Amino acid sequence: MKNFLTLDDIPNLEEAVNTILDLKKDPFAHEKLGTHKTLGMLFFNPSLRTRLSTQKAAQHLGLKTMVMNFSNEAWALEFEDGTKMSGLRSEHIKEAAAVVSNYCDIIAIRAFASLSDKAKDEAEEVLHNFARYATVPIVNMESATAHPLQALADAVTIKEQGLKKRPKIVLTWAPHPKALPHAVGNSFTRMARMLEADFVITQPEGYELNPEITKDTPCYYNQEEALEGADFVYTKNWTSYTQYGQILRTDDLWMLTAEKMKLTNHAKFMHCLPIRRNIVATDAILDHPNSLVIEQANNRTYAAQWVLKKLLENG
């Protein structure tokens, strides 16, 4: 593994999950692997779990970390080739990526979607240009269309529950007052399709995810029908894909409630956090013993540690 940009960079998901569970038992077993090496963390957008869990993962491996927030601490970057840089952007990605590569042994990047230009977002301008011009491995800490670290942690969380061999997993859309990207929904879908599970998606009409990602996954417009017999319910908001970036509805009819969860097989509740209580899901859901949101957040550390360990081992 030379970079970790999407879940496709993982050779075998099941083997990765099992190794992560071993790392969790003894997180400092490889703490000399990163001695005298540095992880550079570049944030174009805010973070809580991603920043702290990735730093902790680095520390478990003996890596030093350097953090830069591009929103207010760095020169604005130009990504276009051949442009005359007479505007507000002061530094080109060619120089920036090369310079950061001199300072760091691994570069981790977090850059959200604009939700205004689908083609540009799907081109992953920030992530792919760093991968193109950097001379060290790149880690995706959430990009315009993908959040593979979250999906990897989610796979670990599901495995830890030790439920039946082929559980039913439901990814359900939920309301949100802000326009949110497709990254988590995309990566969770990619991950769930790799599992031995009955995976379905449910969303209102107009909120279908990218069909190139969902492929033949069963999709329901009736949330309650989809929830019947579920073992895991993963709730997340995303904006419209066909009417890109738009919020088509804000009512609470799709909010997850205790009544809806009665339709499931005593399902475990999952969400990547942060979550807006009593908008995405009610207090009763989040405070229930079946809520796995804290376990998911904790597993982010060990998912990131596995990624960093693989990159260090590959030189």
C-alpha positions in Angstrom: 0.0 0.0 0.0 1.7 3.2 -1.2 -1.2 5.6 -0.3 -4.5 5.3 1.6 -6.9 7.3 -0.5 -10.0 5.0 -0.7 -11.0 1.6 0.7 -9.8 0.1 -2.6 -6.2 0.6 -1.3 -6.9 -2.1 1.3 -5.8 -5.5 -0.1 -8.1 -7.5 2.1 -10.7 -5.9 4.4 -11.3 -8.9 6.6 -7.5 -9.3 7.2 -7.3 -5.6 7.9 -10.1 -5.7 10.5 -8.6 -8.7 12.3 -5.2 -7.0 12.4 -6.8 -3.8 13.8 -8.4 -5.8 16.6 -5.0 -7.2 17.5 -3.5 -3.7 17.5 -6.3 -2.6 19.8 -5.3 -5.3 22.3 -1.7 -4.0 22.4 -1.5 -0.6 20.8 2.2 0.1 21.7 3.5 -3.2 20.3 5.0 -1.4 17.3 5.9 1.9 19.0 9.5 1.9 17.6 8.3 1.6 14.0 7.9 5.3 13.6 10.8 6.5 15.7 12.5 9.6 14.1 9.6 9.9 11.6 7.0 12.5 11.3 3.3 12.6 10.2 2.2 15.9 8.7 -1.6 16.5 9.1 -3.1 19.2 6.8 -6.6 20.3 7.6 -8.6 22.3 5.0 -11.7 21.7 7.2 -12.5 21.3 10.9 -12.1 18.1 12.8 -12.4 16.5 16.3 -12.3 12.7 16.1 -10.2 12.5 13.0 -7.5 14.9 14.3 -7.2 13.4 17.8 -7.6 9.8 16.8 -5.0 10.0 14.0 -2.5 11.8 16.4 -3.0 9.2 19.0 -2.5 6.4 16.4 0.7 8.1 15.4 1.9 8.3 19.0 1.2 4.5 19.4 3.7 4.0 16.6 6.3 6.4 17.9 5.6 9.0 15.1 5.9 12.7 15.8 3.0 14.9 14.4 2.9 18.3 12.9 -0.5 19.9 12.3 -1.4 22.8 9.9 -4.9 24.3 9.4 -5.0 25.7 5.9 -8.1 27.7 6.6 -6.1 30.3 8.6 -2.5 29.2 8.9 -1.2 28.7 5.3 -1.0 30.4 1.9 -3.9 29.7 -0.3 -3.0 27.0 -2.8 -3.4 27.0 -6.6 -4.1 23.6 -8.2 -4.5 24.5 -11.8 -1.5 23.8 -14.2 -0.3 26.6 -16.4 -2.3 29.3 -14.6 -1.0 32.9 -14.2 -1.1 33.3 -10.4 -2.2 36.9 -10.3 -5.1 36.3 -7.9 -5.4 35.5 -4.2 -3.7 32.1 -4.4 -0.1 32.6 -3.4 1.4 29.1 -3.6 1.2 26.3 -6.2 0.5 22.7 -5.1 3.7 21.6 -7.0 5.9 23.5 -4.5 3.7 23.0 -1.5 3.5 19.2 -1.8 7.2 18.9 -2.5 8.1 21.1 0.5 5.9 19.3 2.9 7.3 16.0 1.6 10.7 17.2 2.8 9.4 17.8 6.3 7.2 14.7 6.7 7.4 11.0 6.1 3.6 10.7 5.7 1.1 13.4 4.8 -2.5 13.1 6.0 -5.1 15.4 4.4 -8.7 16.5 5.2 -10.5 18.5 2.5 -14.3 18.4 2.2 -16.5 18.8 -0.9 -17.6 22.2 -2.1 -21.0 20.8 -2.9 -21.2 23.4 -5.7 -19.3 21.7 -8.5 -19.9 17.9 -8.8 -17.2 17.4 -11.4 -14.6 19.2 -9.4 -15.5 17.4 -6.2 -15.4 14.0 -7.9 -12.0 14.9 -9.3 -10.7 15.2 -5.7 -8.6 18.2 -6.5 -6.8 18.6 -3.2 -6.2 14.9 -2.4 -5.2 13.8 -5.8 -2.9 16.7 -6.4 -1.0 16.1 -3.2 -0.8 12.4 -4.2 0.5 13.5 -7.6 3.2 15.9 -6.4 4.2 14.6 -3.0 7.1 12.2 -2.7 5.8 10.5 0.5 2.6 8.5 1.2 -0.7 10.3 1.4 -3.6 9.4 3.8 -7.2 10.5 3.3 -8.6 11.9 6.5 -11.9 12.6 4.6 -12.1 14.0 1.1 -14.8 15.4 -1.2 -16.2 11.9 -1.9 -14.7 9.5 0.6 -14.0 8.9 4.3 -12.2 5.5 4.3 -10.8 5.9 7.8 -14.3 6.1 9.2 -15.6 3.2 7.1 -12.6 1.0 8.3 -13.4 1.9 11.9 -17.1 1.1 11.2 -16.1 -2.4 9.9 -14.2 -3.0 13.1 -17.1 -1.9 15.2 -19.5 -4.2 13.4 -17.1 -7.2 13.7 -16.6 -6.6 17.4 -20.4 -7.1 18.1 -20.0 -10.7 17.1 -23.6 -11.0 15.9 -24.9 -13.6 13.5 -22.9 -14.5 10.4 -24.9 -12.6 7.9 -26.4 -9.5 9.7 -28.8 -7.1 8.0 -27.2 -3.6 7.8 -29.3 -0.6 7.0 -27.9 2.8 5.9 -30.6 5.3 6.4 -30.7 9.0 5.3 -31.7 11.4 8.1 -32.6 15.1 8.1 -30.1 17.9 8.8 -30.3 21.7 8.6 -27.0 22.0 6.7 -25.8 20.7 3.4 -23.6 17.7 4.1 -21.4 15.8 1.6 -21.6 12.2 0.5 -18.2 11.0 1.8 -19.4 9.0 4.7 -22.4 7.5 2.9 -20.1 6.6 -0.1 -17.4 4.9 2.0 -19.8 3.1 4.3 -21.6 1.7 1.2 -18.3 0.6 -0.3 -17.4 -1.1 3.0 -20.7 -2.7 3.7 -20.8 -4.2 0.2 -17.5 -6.0 1.0 -19.0 -7.7 4.1 -20.9 -10.9 4.2 -24.1 -9.1 5.1 -27.6 -8.1 3.8 -27.0 -4.5 3.1 -29.7 -2.0 2.1 -30.0 1.8 1.8 -33.1 3.8 2.5 -33.6 7.5 1.6 -36.3 9.8 0.3 -36.7 10.2 -3.4 -34.1 12.6 -4.8 -31.5 11.6 -2.2 -30.1 8.5 -4.0 -26.3 8.2 -3.7 -24.0 7.9 -6.7 -25.2 4.8 -8.6 -21.6 4.0 -9.5 -21.1 3.4 -5.8 -24.4 1.8 -4.8 -24.5 -0.5 -7.8 -27.1 -3.2 -7.2 -27.6 -2.4 -3.5 -31.3 -2.6 -2.7 -32.6 0.9 -2.1 -35.9 1.7 -0.3 -38.0 4.9 -0.3 -39.9 3.5 2.7 -37.7 3.8 5.7 -39.9 1.7 8.0 -39.9 -1.2 5.5 -36.1 -1.0 5.2 -35.7 -1.1 9.0 -37.6 -4.3 9.5 -35.4 -7.0 11.0 -32.2 -4.9 10.9 -29.3 -5.8 13.1 -27.4 -2.5 12.5 -28.8 0.9 11.6 -26.3 3.5 10.4 -27.9 6.9 10.2 -26.4 9.8 8.1 -27.4 12.8 6.2 -26.2 13.7 2.7 -27.4 16.3 0.1 -28.9 15.4 -3.2 -26.6 13.9 -5.8 -28.7 14.4 -8.9 -29.5 18.0 -7.8 -26.0 18.3 -6.5 -25.5 19.9 -3.1 -29.2 20.8 -2.6 -31.3 20.3 0.4 -34.6 19.0 -0.8 -36.4 18.5 2.5 -35.9 19.5 6.2 -38.9 17.9 7.9 -38.3 15.4 10.7 -40.2 12.4 9.1 -36.9 10.6 8.5 -35.5 11.2 12.0 -34.6 8.0 13.7 -36.8 7.3 16.7 -37.3 4.6 19.3 -40.6 3.7 17.7 -38.8 3.0 14.4 -36.1 1.0 16.1 -38.8 -1.4 17.4 -39.1 -2.6 13.8 -35.5 -3.9 13.9 -34.0 -7.0 15.5 -32.9 -5.0 18.5 -30.5 -3.2 16.2 -27.3 -1.5 17.1 -27.3 2.2 16.3 -24.3 3.7 14.4 -23.3 7.3 13.4 -20.0 8.8 12.6 -20.5 11.9 14.8 -20.9 14.8 15.3 -24.7 14.3 15.4 -27.5 16.8 16.0 -29.7 15.3 18.7 -33.4 15.2 18.1 -32.9 16.1 14.4 -30.9 13.2 13.0 -31.9 10.8 15.9 -33.6 11.3 19.2 -32.0 11.3 22.7 -33.6 7.9 23.3 -31.6 6.4 20.5 -28.2 8.0 21.3 -28.5 7.3 25.1 -29.6 3.7 24.6 -27.2 0.8 25.4 -27.4 -0.3 21.7 -25.8 2.9 20.6 -22.3 2.3 19.2 -21.3 5.8 18.4 -18.6 6.0 21.1 -17.2 2.7 20.2 -17.0 3.8 16.6 -15.1 7.0 17.6 -12.7 4.9 19.7 -12.0 2.5 16.8 -10.9 5.4 14.7 -7.6 5.4 16.5 -6.9 1.8 15.7 -8.1 2.0 12.1 -5.7 5.0 11.5 -2.9 3.1 13.3 -3.3 0.1 10.9 -3.0 2.5 7.9 0.0 4.3 9.3 1.7 1.0 10.2 1.2 -0.4 6.7 2.6 2.7 5.1 5.7 2.7 7.4 6.3 -1.0 6.8 6.2 -0.3 3.1 8.9 2.3 3.4 
